[in-house]
Amino acid sequence: MTPTFRPLAPQHVRLTASLFKHRSDLNRKYLMSLLPEHLLQNYYNEAGLLNIAEQPASFHWGWESPTCQVRGHFLGHWLSGAARLYASTGDGELKARGDFIVAELGRCQKQNGGEWVSPTPEKYLDWIARGTPIWAPHYVHHKTGMGLYEMYKYAGSDQALEILINFAKWFHRWTAKFSRAELDQILDHETGGMLELWSDLYGVTGKQEHLDLMHCYDRPRLFDPLRAGKDVLTNMHANTTIPEAHGACRAFEVTGEKRWREIAEAYWKCAVSDRGYYCTGGQTLGEIWTPPFQQSARLGAKTQEHCTVYNMMRLAEYFLRWTGAAEYADYWERNLCNGVLAQQHPDTGMIAYWLPLSAGGVKKWGTPTETFWCCHGTLVQANASHHCGIYYEDDDGLAVCQSIPSELAWRRGKTNVQVALTHDRQAGQVTRPKSWAYELKLKCDRPTEFTLKLRMPAWLAGRASVTINGKPERISGKPPAFAAVRRTWSDDTLRVELPKALTVCPLPDKPDTVAFLDGPVVLAGLCDEERMLTGDPRRPETLLTPDNEREWGDWHTRYRTHNQDRGIRFLPLYEVRDERYTVYFPVRAAPGRAAPAPRRRGRR
């Protein structure tokens, strides 16, 4: 298929100083703190290259413990994160470590007979085939294969591809033993992203055996009801199925078969369009899908699993590329700000498995080597991917989907184009800025005509302002949309101001209970219990007022309540560390006034 938007090669995009670069650097530090022999411990053990009784004190624990049934899952994520960071930064130290790990996986594969390369035994799959309970062996195998594929894709490791191809031989022979009905039974146990993995591999090799594996890992029991318009997701474990939707997306891309795209579109409709989501963009409690637009009863300590946040962002990115629709970039941004950033500790870089949305919630952080939840894996992938999703090209030119400070080296035809995106801190403002502003500097080695598309997000609180070399540029398009500017570019500076405001996001089934947002950023009230606020949610500026707004040259997104019985301070949810906080607040009208319906911002 030919996508509307085409992602640019990661080596052409470099993050520059910002919150996102800081989080990426924290992630890199964590990746490098983990020693190869510990990352490989369960692969060595399975291959008979390690006696686990010799050095247990130095092992990784938690889900990486040698007794855990999903042991070894994290290594694939590590390889993915390292490969993505290398592709963007050219970090030779990370690549060298990744190449060493790949070579050791090759040694383990040889020791296992030339095909099997996994931290768990083959019999785990035979157990699920005969109905013996076992915890998600396919999930683990997918992570291994994913890491190998991304070391090939992003770090150029031919050995990683060779190991994956040999691994696929085992699965091709194993799946051939089962009928379609038997495979359906097997695949009712969590398969992770096996369909996407085989689709990726088929996209590289074009071999029939890899297409066979795609068909074996098809999921008609899930996909057919989705295509028929049935809600099969409510109360289902969310992250069991999201990677399968990724598989349908990738299968469509490598085969062009219409059915795969219909499955992906039906999944998005059932999971997002017909379900709604919290103010943060998350949609789960206790790892299961909420009922459609019935989120109020699902505010708990285990809201919003990080894996679902990251994987739904990945799903949105498929649709962004296919359609060029700004709503998918909006969805990405909301989950990036209030999920990926909010669930990584700002100082240590550690992960919060869940993001509590119950009153008085507190984030519980993982540890570097003693927990290794599934979300440790998506932590290191998500924070190695901040350079993704910013720029795309299409037939007309360049699209800017996220305003993340970065530099882009782009080639338009025969012209080299350098793009630098920087945030305008508006330090000279006397009052708090009422817009989010950024600059784009474009320098072409020869004058070149193309269209520059700028995302106008749904949270806009007024008409956006665009100037080119200081002169106003007329733009059009009702948000969410892309504003298109076509001209001959040479050495130009483009400034974009996106008006923002304090807004509320009510619970769909409880409209008198609202969360507060500043632009796309969810605000957390620092209080340890539910608090009733009094006032008019249609005018949130009458409930909250700026607080501690300026330090040195920086403006901060912080507020406090006013005209309330007790004061509450608010700060961005992604800045919360160990404080107890509340996101949703019931609001009652002032005495003598009817309770108004709050104005909604965004999709939900």
C-alpha positions in Angstrom: 0.0 0.0 0.0 1.0 3.6 -0.5 0.5 5.6 2.7 -0.6 9.2 2.8 2.2 10.1 5.3 5.6 8.5 5.1 7.8 8.5 8.2 11.3 9.8 7.8 14.3 7.7 8.6 15.2 8.1 12.3 18.8 8.9 11.5 17.5 12.2 10.0 15.7 13.3 13.1 17.6 14.5 16.3 16.1 15.6 19.5 17.4 18.9 20.9 17.3 20.3 24.5 13.8 19.9 26.0 11.7 17.8 28.3 11.7 15.0 25.7 15.4 15.0 25.3 15.8 14.8 29.1 13.4 11.8 29.3 15.2 10.1 26.4 18.6 10.7 28.2 17.2 9.1 31.4 16.1 6.1 29.3 19.5 5.8 27.7 21.1 5.9 31.1 18.8 3.1 32.3 19.5 0.9 29.2 23.2 1.2 29.7 23.0 0.4 33.4 21.8 -3.1 32.7 24.6 -5.6 32.0 24.4 -8.0 29.1 25.1 -11.1 31.2 22.1 -10.2 33.3 19.8 -9.4 30.4 20.8 -12.7 28.9 20.6 -14.8 32.1 17.4 -16.7 31.1 18.6 -17.3 27.5 21.8 -18.7 28.8 20.0 -20.9 31.3 17.7 -22.3 28.6 20.7 -23.0 26.4 22.6 -24.8 29.2 25.2 -22.0 29.2 24.6 -21.0 32.8 24.2 -22.6 36.2 21.6 -20.5 37.9 22.9 -21.7 41.3 26.3 -20.1 40.8 25.4 -16.4 40.9 21.8 -15.8 42.0 22.6 -12.6 43.9 23.4 -10.7 40.7 20.4 -11.8 38.7 17.5 -9.6 37.5 14.4 -10.4 39.5 10.7 -9.8 39.4 9.3 -10.9 36.1 12.9 -11.7 35.0 13.4 -14.2 37.8 14.5 -17.6 36.6 11.3 -19.1 38.1 8.9 -16.6 36.4 7.0 -18.1 33.4 7.5 -14.8 31.3 11.2 -14.6 32.2 13.3 -13.0 29.5 10.6 -10.8 28.0 12.5 -7.7 28.8 15.5 -8.4 26.6 13.5 -7.9 23.3 12.3 -4.5 24.6 15.9 -3.6 25.5 17.1 -4.5 22.0 14.3 -2.4 20.5 15.0 0.6 22.7 18.7 0.4 22.0 18.2 0.1 18.3 15.8 3.0 18.1 18.1 5.3 20.1 21.1 4.3 18.0 19.2 5.0 14.8 18.4 8.5 15.9 21.6 9.4 17.7 24.4 7.2 16.3 25.2 6.1 19.8 28.0 3.6 19.1 28.2 2.4 22.7 24.5 1.3 22.6 25.0 -0.4 19.2 28.0 -2.3 20.3 26.2 -3.6 23.3 23.2 -4.5 21.2 25.4 -6.3 18.7 27.1 -8.3 21.5 23.7 -9.4 22.8 22.6 -10.4 19.3 25.8 -12.5 18.9 25.2 -14.2 22.3 21.6 -15.0 21.2 23.1 -16.6 18.1 25.3 -18.6 20.4 22.3 -19.7 22.4 20.4 -20.6 19.2 23.3 -22.8 18.0 23.5 -24.5 21.4 19.7 -25.2 21.2 20.1 -26.9 17.8 20.1 -24.0 15.4 16.5 -22.7 15.6 15.1 -22.2 19.1 16.2 -18.9 20.7 14.0 -18.2 23.7 14.4 -17.8 27.5 11.7 -20.5 28.0 11.4 -24.1 26.8 9.5 -25.2 23.7 7.2 -27.4 25.9 5.4 -24.2 27.2 3.8 -24.0 23.8 2.9 -27.7 23.8 1.3 -27.1 27.2 -1.1 -24.5 25.8 -1.8 -26.7 22.8 -3.2 -29.3 25.2 -4.9 -26.9 27.5 -2.4 -26.9 30.4 -2.4 -23.4 32.1 0.8 -21.4 31.4 1.5 -17.7 31.4 1.7 -16.3 27.9 4.7 -18.0 26.2 3.8 -16.4 22.8 4.1 -13.0 24.5 7.7 -13.8 25.4 8.6 -15.2 22.0 7.2 -12.1 20.3 9.4 -9.8 22.4 12.5 -11.8 21.5 11.6 -11.7 17.8 10.6 -8.0 17.9 14.0 -7.2 19.4 15.8 -9.1 16.7 13.8 -7.5 14.0 14.3 -4.0 15.2 18.1 -4.6 15.6 18.0 -5.5 11.9 15.7 -2.6 10.9 17.2 0.2 12.9 20.7 -1.0 13.7 21.5 -2.9 10.4 22.2 -6.2 12.1 22.1 -9.0 9.5 22.9 -11.5 12.2 19.7 -10.5 14.0 17.7 -11.2 10.8 19.4 -14.5 10.3 18.6 -15.6 13.9 14.9 -14.5 13.4 14.6 -16.4 10.2 15.9 -19.6 11.9 13.6 -19.0 14.8 10.7 -18.8 12.3 11.6 -22.3 10.9 10.7 -23.8 14.3 7.3 -22.0 14.4 6.5 -23.0 10.8 7.1 -26.6 11.6 5.2 -26.5 14.9 2.1 -24.7 13.6 1.9 -27.1 10.7 0.8 -29.8 13.1 -2.5 -28.1 13.9 -5.8 -27.5 12.2 -7.4 -24.1 12.0 -9.8 -25.0 14.8 -6.8 -26.2 17.0 -4.9 -23.0 16.2 -7.9 -20.9 17.2 -7.9 -22.7 20.6 -4.1 -22.1 21.0 -4.4 -18.4 20.0 -7.0 -17.7 22.6 -4.0 -17.6 25.0 -2.2 -14.3 24.8 -0.2 -14.2 21.5 1.3 -10.8 21.9 2.4 -9.3 18.5 3.2 -12.6 16.8 1.1 -11.6 13.8 2.9 -8.3 13.5 6.3 -10.1 13.8 5.6 -12.5 11.0 4.2 -9.7 8.9 7.4 -7.7 9.5 9.5 -10.7 8.5 7.4 -11.4 5.4 7.8 -7.8 4.4 11.6 -8.4 4.4 11.8 -11.8 2.9 8.6 -12.3 0.8 8.9 -16.0 1.6 5.9 -18.3 1.5 6.7 -19.8 4.9 6.5 -16.4 6.5 3.2 -15.7 4.8 2.0 -19.1 6.1 2.9 -18.0 9.6 0.9 -14.8 9.2 -2.2 -16.9 8.2 -1.6 -19.3 11.2 -1.6 -16.3 13.6 -4.7 -14.8 12.1 -7.4 -14.4 14.9 -10.8 -15.1 13.3 -12.4 -15.5 16.7 -11.5 -11.9 17.5 -11.4 -10.3 14.1 -14.6 -11.6 12.6 -16.9 -10.3 15.4 -15.1 -7.0 15.2 -15.7 -6.7 11.5 -19.4 -7.5 12.1 -19.6 -4.5 14.4 -19.8 -6.4 17.7 -18.4 -5.0 21.0 -16.0 -7.9 21.9 -13.6 -5.7 23.9 -15.6 -4.6 27.0 -14.1 -6.2 30.1 -11.5 -8.0 27.9 -7.8 -7.8 28.8 -6.8 -4.8 26.7 -3.1 -5.5 25.9 -3.9 -9.0 24.8 -5.7 -7.7 21.7 -4.0 -4.3 20.9 -0.8 -6.1 19.6 -3.1 -8.3 17.5 -4.6 -5.1 16.0 -1.0 -4.0 15.2 -0.6 -7.3 13.4 -3.7 -6.7 11.2 -2.3 -3.2 10.4 1.1 -4.6 9.4 -0.5 -7.5 7.5 -2.4 -5.0 5.4 0.7 -3.0 4.7 2.7 -6.0 3.4 -0.1 -7.8 1.5 -2.6 -5.0 0.5 -5.5 -7.3 1.5 -8.6 -5.2 2.3 -9.7 -7.6 5.1 -6.8 -6.7 7.2 -7.5 -3.0 7.0 -11.2 -3.6 7.8 -10.1 -5.4 10.9 -7.9 -2.6 12.0 -10.5 0.0 11.4 -13.1 -2.0 13.3 -10.8 -2.4 16.2 -10.2 1.4 16.4 -13.9 2.1 16.2 -14.7 -0.4 19.0 -11.8 0.6 21.2 -11.8 4.4 20.8 -14.6 6.0 18.7 -17.4 4.0 20.2 -15.9 3.8 23.7 -14.4 7.1 24.7 -11.5 7.6 27.1 -10.4 9.4 30.2 -9.0 12.9 30.1 -5.5 11.4 29.9 -6.3 9.4 26.8 -6.2 6.0 28.7 -9.1 3.6 28.5 -8.5 0.8 31.0 -8.8 -0.2 34.7 -7.1 -3.3 35.9 -5.8 -3.9 32.4 -9.3 -4.4 30.9 -11.4 -2.2 28.6 -14.0 0.0 30.2 -17.6 -0.2 29.0 -18.5 2.4 26.3 -18.7 5.9 27.8 -19.1 4.4 31.3 -15.8 5.5 32.8 -17.0 6.9 36.1 -17.1 3.6 37.9 -13.7 2.7 36.6 -11.6 5.3 38.4 -9.1 3.3 40.5 -5.6 2.7 41.6 -5.0 0.5 38.5 -6.2 2.8 35.8 -4.3 3.2 32.6 -1.7 0.5 32.2 1.5 1.9 30.5 1.6 -0.9 27.9 -1.9 0.0 26.7 -1.0 3.7 26.4 2.1 3.0 24.3 0.5 0.3 22.1 -2.6 2.5 21.4 -0.3 5.3 20.4 1.4 2.9 18.0 -2.0 1.9 16.6 -2.9 5.6 16.1 0.3 6.1 14.2 -0.7 3.5 11.7 -3.9 5.4 11.0 -2.1 8.7 10.9 0.2 7.4 8.2 -2.7 5.8 6.2 -5.1 8.8 6.4 -3.1 11.9 7.2 -5.9 12.9 9.6 -4.8 15.2 12.5 -7.1 13.5 15.0 -4.7 10.6 15.3 -1.8 13.0 16.0 -4.0 14.6 18.6 -4.6 11.2 20.2 -0.8 10.5 20.1 -0.1 13.9 21.8 -2.7 13.4 24.6 -1.3 9.9 25.5 2.3 11.1 25.2 1.8 14.0 27.6 -0.5 12.3 30.1 0.7 8.7 29.8 4.2 8.1 28.6 5.6 11.3 30.3 3.3 10.9 33.3 4.3 7.3 33.9 8.1 7.8 33.8 9.7 9.3 37.0 11.0 12.7 36.1 14.2 12.1 38.1 15.0 8.4 38.1 13.4 7.4 34.8 11.6 4.5 36.4 8.1 3.3 35.4 4.7 3.5 37.0 2.8 0.3 35.8 -0.5 2.1 36.4 -1.6 5.7 36.5 -4.2 6.0 39.3 -7.2 8.2 38.5 -9.0 7.6 41.8 -9.1 10.4 44.3 -5.9 10.6 46.4 -4.0 8.3 44.1 -0.3 7.8 44.2 2.1 6.5 41.6 4.0 3.3 42.5 7.3 3.2 40.8 9.2 0.1 39.6 12.8 -0.6 40.4 15.8 -0.9 38.1 16.4 -4.6 38.6 13.8 -6.1 40.9 10.5 -5.7 39.2 10.7 -5.9 35.4 7.0 -5.6 34.8 5.7 -5.7 31.2 5.6 -1.9 31.4 9.4 -1.8 32.0 9.6 -3.0 28.4 7.3 -0.4 26.9 9.0 2.2 29.1 12.3 1.7 27.3 10.7 1.6 23.9 8.4 4.6 24.3 11.2 6.8 25.6 13.5 5.7 22.9 10.9 6.9 20.3 10.3 10.6 21.0 11.9 11.4 17.7 9.2 9.4 16.0 5.9 11.0 15.1 7.2 14.6 14.7 7.8 14.8 10.9 6.3 13.0 8.0 6.6 13.6 4.3 3.9 13.2 1.6 3.8 13.9 -2.1 3.3 17.6 -1.5 5.9 18.2 1.1 6.4 17.9 4.8 4.0 17.6 7.7 4.8 18.7 11.3 2.7 16.5 13.6 4.2 17.2 17.0 6.0 20.3 18.2 8.9 18.5 19.9 12.2 20.4 19.8 14.3 18.7 17.1 16.4 19.0 14.0 15.5 17.3 10.7 17.8 16.7 7.7 15.3 16.2 4.9 15.7 15.7 1.1 13.0 17.1 -1.1 13.8 15.8 -4.6 17.4 17.1 -5.3 17.2 19.7 -2.5 18.6 19.3 1.0 16.4 20.9 3.6 17.5 21.6 7.2 14.6 22.1 9.7 15.0 23.2 13.3 12.0 23.2 15.6 12.4 25.1 18.9 10.0 26.1 21.6 9.5 29.8 22.1 9.5 30.3 25.9 8.1 33.8 25.6 10.3 34.8 28.5 9.7 38.5 27.7 5.9 38.2 28.4 4.7 40.3 31.3 1.8 38.0 31.9 1.5 34.3 31.5 1.4 33.4 27.8 -2.0 32.3 26.5 -0.6 30.4 23.6 1.8 27.5 22.9 4.4 28.9 20.5 7.2 27.3 18.4 9.5 28.3 15.6 10.5 26.4 12.5 13.7 27.5 10.8 14.0 26.0 7.3 17.2 26.3 5.2 17.3 24.9 1.7 20.4 24.5 -0.3 18.4 25.8 -3.3 15.0 27.5 -3.4 12.3 24.8 -3.5 8.6 24.8 -3.6 6.6 22.4 -1.4 3.8 22.4 1.1 4.4 22.6 4.8 1.5 21.1 6.9 1.1 22.3 10.5 -1.2 20.5 12.9 -4.0 22.6 14.4 -4.9 20.5 17.5 -8.5 20.1 18.8 -7.5 21.9 22.0 -7.0 25.2 20.2 -8.7 28.0 22.1 -8.8 30.5 19.3 -7.4 31.2 15.8 -3.8 30.1 15.4 -1.3 32.6 14.3 1.4 31.8 11.7 4.1 34.2 10.5 6.8 33.7 8.0 9.8 35.9 8.3 7.7 38.2 10.5 4.8 38.5 8.1 1.4 37.1 8.9 0.3 34.0 6.8 -3.3 33.3 6.2 -4.3 29.7 7.2 -7.6 27.8 7.2 -9.0 24.6 8.6 -11.2 23.7 11.5 -9.2 21.8 14.2 -8.3 19.0 14.4 -6.7 19.5 11.0 -3.5 20.4 9.1 -3.0 24.0 7.9 -1.2 23.9 4.6 1.3 26.6 3.6 2.7 26.2 0.1 5.4 28.5 -1.2 9.0 28.4 -2.4 11.2 28.0 0.6 14.8 29.1 0.9 16.0 30.4 4.3 12.9 31.1 6.3 11.7 31.3 9.8 8.1 30.3 10.5 6.5 31.1 13.9 3.4 29.3 15.1 1.2 30.4 18.0 -1.5 28.0 19.2 -3.9 29.7 21.6 -4.6 27.6 24.6 -6.9 27.9 27.6 -7.8 26.3 30.9 -10.6 23.8 30.0 -12.5 21.0 31.6 -13.0 17.4 30.5 -16.1 15.8 32.1 -16.6 12.1 32.6 -18.9 11.0 29.8 -21.4 9.4 32.2 -21.0 11.9 35.0 -20.8 15.4 33.4 -20.7 17.2 36.8 -17.3 15.5 37.5 -14.5 17.1 35.6 -10.8 17.1 35.1 -8.8 20.3 34.3 -6.5 20.7 31.3 -4.1 23.4 30.2 -4.0 22.9 26.4 -3.4 19.1 26.0 -1.9 18.7 29.5 -3.9 17.2 32.3 -3.6 18.9 35.7 -3.4 17.0 39.0 -4.7 18.5 42.2 -2.4 17.7 45.1 -4.9 16.4 47.6 -5.4 13.0 49.2 -9.2 12.8 49.1 -12.1 13.7 46.8 -12.9 17.4 47.0 -16.1 19.1 45.9 -15.6 22.4 44.1 -18.2 25.1 43.8 -18.5 27.2 40.7 -19.2 27.3 37.0 -17.2 24.6 35.1 -18.0 26.5 31.9 -15.6 29.1 33.2 -12.8 27.0 34.7 -10.7 30.2 35.2 -13.1 31.1 38.0 -12.2 27.9 39.8 -8.4 27.9 39.3 -5.9 30.7 39.1 -2.2 30.7 38.2 0.2 29.7 41.0 4.0 29.8 41.2 3.8 30.6 37.5 7.3 32.0 36.9 10.8 30.8 37.9 13.8 32.6 36.3 13.0 32.7 32.6 10.4 29.9 32.5 6.7 30.0 32.8 5.1 27.0 34.6 1.8 25.3 34.1 0.7 25.5 37.7 -2.6 26.6 39.3 -4.4 26.8 42.6 -8.1 26.9 43.5 -9.7 30.1 44.6 -13.1 30.9 46.2 -13.2 27.4 47.7 -13.5 26.1 51.2 -9.9 24.6 51.1 -7.1 25.4 48.7 -5.6 22.8 46.3 -2.5 23.3 44.2 -2.5 21.9 40.7 0.5 20.9 38.5 0.9 18.9 35.3 0.2 15.2 35.9 3.6 14.4 34.3 5.3 16.4 37.0 3.8 14.4 39.9 6.4 12.2 41.6 5.4 10.7 45.0 2.6 13.2 46.0 -1.0 12.0 46.4 -3.2 13.6 43.8 -6.7 13.8 42.4 -7.6 14.3 38.7 -11.4 14.4 38.6 -13.4 16.8 40.8 -17.2 17.0 41.3 -18.4 20.6 40.7 -21.6 22.0 42.1 -23.2 25.3 41.2 -22.9 28.2 43.6 -25.9 28.7 45.9 -28.9 30.1 44.1 -27.6 29.0 40.6 -28.5 26.0 38.5 -25.7 23.6 37.8 -24.5 24.3 34.2 -23.3 21.6 31.8 -19.6 22.0 31.4 -18.2 22.8 28.0 -16.2 19.9 26.5 -12.9 20.2 24.8 -11.6 17.6 22.4 -13.3 14.3 21.5 -14.4 13.3 24.9 
